[in-house]
């Protein structure tokens, strides 16, 4: 490898080695198997390695069918969009949606088959749909949390656990939630769900729907629940067989016809009739806490693989779900979104492997494990310096996109082989960023600080020749400039009716009262002795003479 870190398969997955020669022979044998299956792991790149700041664990990765754009979601609630044809070697996202669904962690992302939109599923009841440039298209409606039977509400009422776009339908998608249901939606009518899928149960209670997925032809839906059950519905033709009991609810909706009572009529299908079920697919316990992380269908539409936090990867035949076809164990899964899937040619099954518990929390020791798709016999194990969570093997690019978690940070690693892979990161890995030129810095320095333009004001403008083509604008322009130069008018008494001229309204009574008050106020400021003596004409003169005589003595 020229970049990154990839280790040879761990001996824990194969027979233990007795000596160095046997170890080397085993490594060569597995390298030959890896080359035979054309697993593109010789080189590595990191998306957003030059981006400022780091995200939390990357738990969701999706690519459009053409392989031009990649979308990632993480536990920090942010969604990053990468355009391979517009990136340079720094591989920074061209757009980052900061908490588009609030502060909820992103559990799943999925592109539409046409690639013009993608689904973002947060750990909230309301997934959202965005166009390929990151602008919000719609938000799926929330259900009524006070309705006891989940088939009677118009949307999810608890946190969503995952979602997937229909493989062929441009407007259909699937979501699952902790409210115990999987729901099918029509994006053109986001306020109206199409169908509600409820599980069959051996005991009463509500068990979360941990994972759900479409078959490649879109004819079946598989879902895993918290009680450890794995169930499959037939949804061919857009409506599930057995979805004949249509439930009708009276809710507000502007897209449907109004009923006679004035309310809006909204209807959806409901089914609890499954085509196949296994009640003990994964260990759930009495509390119903089976953490099935992900499900994936094989291209033959019959084979199904399931990944759970009990450390197992199980292979199933949906025609007979009584027991698994094969089981692979000792696969750590510390994240609820740990992914699994099949290779583009269908020969391999793969899954993300978390770092063991004793790794010290730095995430070292993670891997992507590959198995034979018919027997789950170990084929290869690609070591990573951090825990692997989300894995997407794109068929057109033949590149592996791995969402990783290392402590409180996360990253997206791309594994590829120049001799086997095409486009994708190969387009931008050698494209260097433009180096800033000295002229750019000089020009930037000219515009630093505050710029003053006094001559833009009318009072500083030079007069122009007036009239008849001279550019001065004639009498109208001179009158307008004169009005701008004229000093503001002084305040004056209002003229005309009350409140005219922008002054406060007044009346004759108010003016009279103000004049009387001014006179009284003026009188109060005169000398009190003089005011008193002014009312006694004779007594005042006699008092003054007596005072003069006393002063002479």
TORVEXTI-83168 format. One line per 2 residues: their letters; for each residue z, x, y of C-alpha. Coordinates in nm, 3 decimals, m for minus. Each point is the difference from the previous one (the first is absolute). Layout:
// TORVEXTI-83168
A = Z:X:Y; ...
//
This chain:
// TORVEXTI-83168
XX = 0.000:0.000:0.000; m0.085:0.125:0.348
XX = 0.243:m0.233:0.177; 0.323:m0.182:m0.074
XX = 0.202:0.012:m0.317; m0.103:m0.129:m0.339
XX = 0.186:0.103:m0.311; m0.103:m0.006:m0.361
XX = 0.112:m0.296:m0.210; 0.369:m0.001:m0.078
XX = 0.101:0.085:m0.354; 0.233:m0.300:0.005
XX = m0.304:m0.222:m0.046; m0.132:0.199:m0.297
XX = 0.136:0.207:m0.290; 0.243:0.273:0.105
XX = m0.137:0.352:0.014; 0.153:0.270:m0.222
XX = m0.150:0.299:0.178; m0.214:0.101:0.295
XX = m0.322:0.006:m0.203; 0.051:m0.356:m0.115
XX = 0.075:m0.105:0.358; m0.320:0.159:0.128
XX = m0.201:m0.159:m0.279; 0.150:m0.338:0.078
XX = m0.082:0.040:0.369; m0.359:0.096:m0.080
XX = m0.034:m0.295:m0.236; 0.123:m0.245:0.260
XX = m0.220:0.161:0.265; m0.296:m0.062:m0.227
XX = 0.106:m0.362:m0.042; 0.035:m0.032:0.374
XX = m0.348:0.143:0.053; m0.139:m0.225:m0.272
XX = 0.133:m0.308:0.178; m0.114:0.141:0.337
XX = 0.333:m0.043:0.178; m0.060:0.127:0.357
XX = 0.311:0.211:0.061; m0.122:0.352:0.078
XX = 0.047:m0.033:0.378; 0.237:m0.183:0.228
XX = 0.012:m0.130:0.358; 0.269:m0.178:0.200
XX = m0.088:m0.290:0.226; 0.159:0.020:0.342
XX = 0.144:0.347:m0.059; m0.051:0.086:0.368
XX = 0.136:m0.330:0.128; 0.311:0.015:0.215
XX = 0.300:m0.147:m0.174; 0.027:m0.092:m0.365
XX = 0.018:m0.335:m0.169; 0.238:m0.117:m0.265
XX = m0.107:m0.048:m0.361; m0.368:m0.099:m0.025
XX = 0.015:m0.300:m0.233; m0.347:m0.154:0.034
XX = m0.352:0.147:m0.003; m0.334:m0.184:0.008
XX = m0.365:0.096:0.055; m0.301:m0.217:0.072
XX = m0.265:m0.026:m0.267; m0.237:0.237:0.181
XX = 0.270:0.266:0.034; m0.037:0.039:0.377
XX = 0.349:m0.104:0.106; 0.348:0.035:m0.140
XX = 0.309:m0.204:0.094; 0.356:0.105:m0.078
XX = 0.332:m0.179:0.042; 0.348:0.147:m0.007
XX = 0.368:m0.087:0.012; 0.010:0.057:0.376
XX = m0.205:m0.319:0.043; m0.306:0.180:0.140
XX = m0.359:m0.031:m0.122; m0.241:0.293:0.044
XX = m0.378:m0.031:m0.012; m0.217:0.303:m0.081
XX = m0.375:0.029:0.056; m0.142:0.289:m0.203
XX = m0.322:0.020:0.202; 0.190:0.020:0.329
XX = 0.276:0.245:m0.096; 0.016:0.375:0.027
XX = 0.193:0.246:m0.215; 0.331:m0.126:0.142
XX = m0.070:m0.335:m0.170; 0.198:m0.204:0.251
XX = m0.028:m0.381:m0.011; m0.225:m0.149:0.265
XX = 0.244:m0.288:0.041; 0.368:m0.050:m0.081
XX = 0.137:m0.353:0.000; 0.365:0.038:0.091
XX = 0.202:m0.264:m0.182; m0.275:m0.265:m0.007
XX = 0.228:m0.225:m0.207; 0.322:0.090:0.174
XX = 0.241:0.255:m0.139; m0.066:m0.108:m0.359
XX = m0.112:0.262:m0.253; m0.360:m0.024:m0.120
XX = m0.019:m0.075:m0.372; m0.375:m0.040:m0.052
XX = m0.339:0.028:0.171; m0.336:m0.118:m0.135
XX = m0.359:m0.002:0.131; m0.231:m0.299:m0.029
XX = m0.307:0.048:m0.223; m0.222:0.012:0.310
XX = 0.224:0.259:0.167; 0.016:m0.181:0.333
XX = 0.366:m0.102:m0.031; 0.315:0.114:m0.175
XX = 0.326:m0.163:m0.104; 0.340:0.139:0.100
XX = 0.297:m0.124:m0.202; 0.342:0.079:0.153
XX = 0.341:m0.071:m0.148; 0.003:m0.329:0.192
XX = m0.134:m0.347:m0.086; m0.304:0.032:0.231
XX = m0.281:0.239:m0.102; m0.269:0.071:0.258
XX = m0.374:0.062:m0.005; m0.168:0.256:0.230
XX = m0.362:0.095:0.057; m0.119:0.349:m0.088
XX = 0.079:0.124:0.351; 0.363:m0.110:m0.019
XX = m0.011:m0.321:0.206; 0.198:m0.292:m0.136
XX = m0.209:m0.284:m0.145; 0.266:m0.240:m0.125
XX = 0.351:m0.034:m0.139; 0.072:m0.196:m0.315
XX = 0.234:m0.290:0.058; 0.368:0.002:m0.089
XX = 0.148:m0.264:m0.229; 0.308:m0.214:0.046
XX = 0.298:0.193:m0.134; 0.205:m0.320:m0.032
XX = m0.234:m0.153:m0.258; 0.150:0.052:m0.343
XX = m0.315:m0.022:m0.211; m0.237:0.276:0.111
XX = m0.308:m0.195:m0.103; 0.072:m0.245:0.281
XX = m0.018:0.246:0.288; m0.310:0.128:0.178
XX = 0.076:0.374:m0.018; 0.236:0.271:m0.114
XX = 0.364:m0.036:0.098; 0.126:0.346:m0.101
XX = m0.115:0.360:0.026; m0.344:0.073:m0.145
XX = m0.026:0.260:m0.275; m0.375:0.058:m0.014
XX = m0.348:m0.135:0.051; m0.365:0.055:m0.082
XX = m0.335:m0.116:0.132; m0.227:m0.187:m0.237
XX = m0.247:0.244:m0.163; m0.303:m0.212:0.092
XX = 0.100:m0.276:0.243; m0.007:0.106:0.364
XX = 0.264:m0.252:0.111; 0.236:m0.028:m0.300
XX = 0.312:0.207:m0.057; 0.317:0.001:m0.210
XX = 0.363:0.062:0.099; 0.331:0.001:m0.189
XX = 0.353:m0.032:0.126; 0.368:0.006:m0.082
XX = m0.003:m0.380:0.027; m0.130:0.003:m0.359
XX = m0.362:m0.102:0.063; m0.347:0.149:0.027
XX = m0.228:m0.172:0.251; m0.376:m0.001:0.055
XX = m0.123:m0.023:0.360; m0.318:m0.068:0.191
XX = m0.023:0.235:0.300; m0.226:m0.244:0.183
XX = 0.290:m0.247:m0.011; 0.313:0.218:0.016
XX = 0.224:m0.302:0.059; m0.110:m0.161:m0.326
XX = 0.069:0.167:m0.334; m0.236:m0.072:m0.288
XX = 0.232:0.013:m0.301; 0.359:0.069:m0.102
XX = 0.065:0.173:m0.334; 0.349:m0.045:m0.142
XX = 0.125:0.171:m0.317; 0.115:m0.151:m0.324
XX = 0.369:0.073:m0.053; 0.229:0.003:m0.301
XX = 0.310:m0.051:0.213; 0.061:m0.163:0.337
XX = 0.004:0.201:0.317; m0.236:0.159:0.248
XX = m0.142:0.341:m0.089; m0.200:0.210:0.242
XX = m0.371:0.055:m0.057; m0.002:0.380:0.013
XX = m0.372:0.069:m0.043; m0.328:m0.189:m0.031
XX = m0.367:0.091:m0.028; m0.349:m0.140:m0.059
XX = m0.220:0.090:m0.293; m0.317:0.190:0.101
XX = m0.213:m0.315:m0.031; 0.258:m0.207:0.191
XX = 0.037:m0.246:m0.287; 0.363:0.072:m0.085
XX = 0.325:0.074:0.179; 0.283:0.197:m0.162
XX = 0.352:0.001:0.139; 0.331:0.162:m0.097
XX = 0.338:m0.159:0.075; 0.358:0.107:0.038
XX = 0.105:m0.146:m0.334; m0.223:0.258:m0.171
XX = m0.285:m0.239:m0.078; m0.372:0.070:0.034
XX = m0.222:m0.307:0.048; m0.374:m0.061:0.044
XX = m0.186:m0.294:0.159; m0.367:m0.092:m0.028
XX = m0.142:m0.051:0.352; m0.371:m0.002:m0.071
XX = m0.222:m0.193:0.236; 0.246:0.024:0.286
XX = 0.239:m0.255:m0.153; 0.229:0.075:m0.289
XX = m0.048:m0.185:m0.324; 0.299:m0.224:m0.022
XX = 0.033:m0.026:0.378; m0.076:m0.368:m0.026
XX = 0.336:m0.117:0.133; m0.079:0.035:0.368
XX = 0.300:m0.012:0.226; m0.043:m0.155:0.344
XX = 0.239:0.069:0.288; 0.018:m0.137:0.352
XX = 0.006:0.296:0.236; m0.150:0.087:0.336
XX = m0.350:0.148:m0.023; m0.286:m0.019:0.245
XX = m0.266:0.080:m0.260; 0.050:m0.305:m0.218
XX = m0.062:m0.367:0.062; 0.287:m0.202:0.141
XX = 0.162:m0.261:m0.218; 0.046:m0.360:0.103
XX = 0.356:0.073:0.106; m0.112:0.258:0.253
XX = 0.117:0.301:m0.202; m0.234:0.266:m0.132
XX = m0.087:0.002:m0.370; 0.010:0.329:m0.186
XX = m0.052:0.035:m0.374; 0.009:0.280:m0.251
XX = m0.010:0.042:m0.376; 0.297:0.082:m0.215
XX = 0.020:0.137:m0.353; 0.270:0.106:m0.240
XX = m0.237:0.004:m0.297; m0.074:0.358:m0.101
XX = m0.262:0.123:m0.244; 0.224:0.280:m0.130
XX = 0.363:0.098:0.042; 0.241:0.265:m0.126
XX = 0.362:m0.068:0.090; 0.128:0.346:m0.097
XX = m0.268:0.222:0.148; 0.254:0.217:0.184
XX = 0.377:0.018:m0.002; 0.133:m0.257:0.244
XX = 0.358:m0.054:m0.104; 0.208:m0.308:0.059
XX = m0.016:0.047:0.377; m0.378:m0.013:m0.003
XX = m0.042:0.335:0.172; m0.300:0.138:m0.188
XX = m0.181:0.213:0.255; m0.364:m0.012:m0.104
XX = m0.171:0.216:0.260; m0.370:m0.067:m0.052
XX = m0.270:m0.150:m0.221; m0.366:0.094:m0.047
XX = m0.290:m0.143:m0.201; m0.255:0.204:m0.191
XX = m0.369:m0.052:0.072; m0.033:m0.195:m0.327
XX = 0.218:m0.281:0.151; 0.214:m0.003:m0.315
XX = 0.213:0.313:0.017; 0.297:0.008:0.233
XX = 0.240:0.279:0.089; 0.349:m0.053:0.147
XX = 0.236:0.247:0.166; 0.374:m0.056:0.038
XX = 0.311:0.177:0.123; 0.132:0.014:m0.355
XX = m0.211:0.316:m0.028; m0.279:m0.148:m0.210
XX = m0.374:m0.059:0.024; m0.119:m0.273:m0.237
XX = m0.348:m0.096:m0.116; m0.074:m0.366:m0.074
XX = m0.278:m0.218:m0.139; 0.005:m0.329:0.194
XX = m0.144:m0.182:m0.302; 0.327:0.070:m0.179
XX = 0.301:0.079:0.216; 0.256:m0.022:m0.277
XX = 0.053:0.376:0.005; m0.147:0.302:0.182
XX = m0.285:0.195:m0.151; 0.156:0.334:0.098
XX = 0.295:0.131:0.200; 0.052:0.324:0.195
XX = 0.357:0.079:0.101; 0.206:0.255:0.194
XX = m0.193:m0.066:0.321; 0.235:m0.010:0.296
XX = m0.064:m0.273:0.256; 0.244:0.004:0.291
XX = m0.213:m0.216:0.231; m0.076:m0.370:m0.031
XX = m0.367:0.061:0.085; m0.071:0.264:m0.270
XX = m0.367:m0.053:m0.086; m0.213:0.008:m0.313
XX = m0.367:m0.053:m0.078; m0.309:0.099:m0.195
XX = m0.258:0.268:0.066; m0.345:m0.109:0.123
XX = m0.154:0.055:m0.344; 0.287:m0.181:m0.173
XX = 0.082:0.291:m0.230; 0.335:0.083:0.158
XX = 0.307:m0.182:0.121; 0.209:0.163:0.271
XX = 0.330:m0.054:0.176; 0.211:0.156:0.271
XX = 0.314:0.184:m0.106; 0.301:0.047:0.226
XX = 0.214:0.309:0.020; 0.296:m0.001:m0.239
XX = 0.343:m0.098:0.120; 0.125:0.359:m0.003
XX = m0.268:0.132:0.236; 0.240:0.006:0.295
XX = m0.176:m0.274:0.192; m0.285:0.220:0.126
XX = m0.254:m0.171:m0.225; m0.105:0.314:m0.187
XX = m0.112:m0.065:m0.353; m0.223:m0.305:0.054
XX = m0.331:m0.036:m0.179; m0.297:m0.216:m0.090
XX = m0.016:m0.049:m0.376; m0.320:m0.082:m0.190
XX = m0.020:m0.168:m0.342; m0.264:m0.119:m0.239
XX = m0.080:m0.359:0.092; 0.007:m0.120:m0.362
XX = 0.301:0.177:m0.144; 0.191:0.130:0.307
XX = m0.008:0.347:m0.151; 0.081:0.256:0.274
XX = m0.310:0.173:0.132; 0.106:0.181:0.316
XX = 0.280:0.020:0.253; m0.072:0.113:0.358
XX = 0.315:0.134:0.163; 0.070:m0.066:0.368
XX = 0.259:0.142:0.241; 0.123:m0.354:0.073
XX = 0.051:m0.332:m0.177; m0.322:m0.192:m0.060
XX = 0.015:m0.370:0.088; m0.342:m0.152:0.073
XX = m0.313:0.119:m0.183; m0.361:m0.108:0.055
XX = m0.290:0.152:m0.196; m0.316:m0.092:0.189
XX = m0.303:m0.044:m0.222; m0.268:0.084:0.258
XX = 0.170:0.309:0.142; 0.162:0.114:m0.328
XX = 0.308:0.105:0.195; 0.368:m0.074:m0.057
XX = 0.203:m0.124:0.296; 0.373:0.037:m0.059
XX = 0.268:m0.140:0.228; 0.306:0.223:m0.026
XX = 0.366:0.000:0.099; 0.209:0.309:0.062
XX = 0.351:m0.074:0.113; m0.031:m0.210:0.314
XX = m0.358:0.107:0.067; m0.332:m0.097:m0.149
XX = m0.360:0.115:m0.020; m0.334:m0.093:m0.153
XX = m0.158:0.264:m0.224; m0.362:m0.005:m0.109
XX = m0.095:0.172:m0.327; m0.367:0.082:m0.043
XX = m0.246:0.236:m0.164; m0.303:0.118:0.204
XX = m0.213:0.003:m0.314; 0.098:m0.356:m0.101
XX = 0.090:m0.180:0.323; m0.227:m0.123:0.278
XX = 0.055:m0.088:0.366; 0.353:m0.106:0.091
XX = 0.206:0.300:0.108; m0.294:0.229:m0.082
XX = m0.169:m0.130:0.315; 0.278:0.102:0.236
XX = 0.197:0.280:m0.169; m0.214:0.275:0.159
XX = m0.065:m0.174:0.331; 0.199:0.195:0.258
XX = 0.145:m0.158:0.309; m0.161:0.091:0.334
XX = 0.172:0.296:0.165; 0.094:m0.066:0.367
XX = m0.216:0.202:0.240; 0.128:0.195:0.301
XX = m0.218:m0.212:0.227; 0.174:m0.312:m0.131
XX = 0.336:0.146:0.093; m0.122:0.103:0.347
XX = m0.138:m0.345:0.072; 0.319:m0.158:m0.125
XX = 0.200:0.223:0.236; m0.192:m0.126:0.302
XX = 0.127:m0.352:m0.053; 0.365:0.076:m0.059
XX = 0.248:m0.153:0.243; m0.044:m0.283:0.250
XX = m0.334:m0.051:0.172; 0.001:m0.132:0.360
XX = m0.312:m0.162:0.152; 0.090:m0.095:0.359
XX = m0.363:m0.046:0.107; m0.027:m0.295:m0.235
XX = 0.213:m0.203:0.244; m0.187:m0.196:0.273
XX = 0.192:0.163:0.286; m0.126:0.347:m0.098
XX = m0.361:m0.089:m0.069; m0.265:0.146:0.227
XX = m0.207:m0.261:0.189; m0.349:m0.060:m0.130
XX = m0.307:m0.103:0.192; 0.010:m0.374:0.040
XX = m0.257:m0.264:m0.061; m0.361:m0.025:m0.116
XX = m0.010:0.239:m0.292; 0.238:0.257:0.143
XX = 0.247:m0.062:m0.279; 0.281:m0.109:0.228
XX = m0.013:m0.363:m0.105; m0.048:m0.141:0.350
XX = 0.231:m0.239:0.185; 0.156:m0.146:m0.312
XX = 0.116:0.337:m0.127; 0.137:0.098:0.343
XX = 0.190:m0.327:0.023; 0.142:0.053:m0.348
XX = 0.104:0.358:0.077; 0.154:m0.114:0.329
XX = 0.205:m0.258:m0.182; 0.129:0.268:m0.235
XX = 0.090:0.227:0.293; 0.169:m0.273:0.207
XX = 0.381:0.014:0.010; 0.183:m0.279:m0.176
XX = 0.086:m0.308:0.204; 0.355:m0.027:0.131
XX = 0.222:m0.282:m0.112; m0.019:m0.309:0.218
XX = 0.142:m0.347:0.001; m0.178:m0.242:m0.226
XX = m0.271:m0.205:0.158; m0.096:m0.342:m0.120
XX = 0.158:m0.180:m0.288; 0.311:0.110:m0.184
XX = m0.049:0.314:m0.211; m0.337:0.097:0.154
XX = m0.107:0.359:0.052; 0.194:0.138:m0.291
XX = 0.334:m0.054:0.176; 0.297:m0.188:m0.130
XX = 0.000:m0.367:0.085; 0.218:m0.124:0.291
XX = 0.059:m0.316:0.208; 0.099:m0.105:0.354
XX = 0.354:m0.077:m0.113; 0.037:0.349:m0.144
XX = m0.122:0.159:0.325; 0.246:m0.209:0.207
XX = 0.293:0.089:m0.224; m0.091:0.369:0.018
XX = 0.001:m0.011:0.383; 0.342:m0.175:0.011
XX = 0.144:0.253:m0.241; m0.133:0.287:0.210
XX = 0.170:m0.143:0.314; 0.332:m0.045:m0.176
XX = m0.022:0.348:m0.143; m0.065:0.145:0.347
XX = 0.302:m0.180:0.146; 0.228:0.130:m0.270
XX = m0.081:0.357:0.103; 0.131:m0.042:0.369
XX = 0.343:0.128:0.113; 0.269:m0.246:m0.106
XX = 0.214:0.055:0.316; m0.292:m0.053:0.233
XX = m0.102:m0.312:m0.186; 0.354:m0.137:0.030
XX = 0.036:0.078:0.372; m0.335:m0.155:0.079
XX = 0.157:m0.342:m0.049; 0.292:0.062:0.261
XX = m0.134:0.050:0.357; 0.330:0.013:0.210
XX = 0.241:0.149:m0.248; m0.221:0.296:m0.068
XX = m0.008:0.112:0.369; 0.382:m0.029:0.042
XX = 0.058:0.197:m0.315; m0.224:0.281:0.123
XX = 0.185:0.024:0.339; 0.337:0.016:m0.179
XX = m0.121:0.277:m0.222; m0.123:0.201:0.301
XX = 0.336:m0.033:0.176; 0.190:0.117:m0.301
XX = m0.225:0.299:m0.035; 0.059:0.105:0.367
X = 0.377:m0.006:m0.039
//
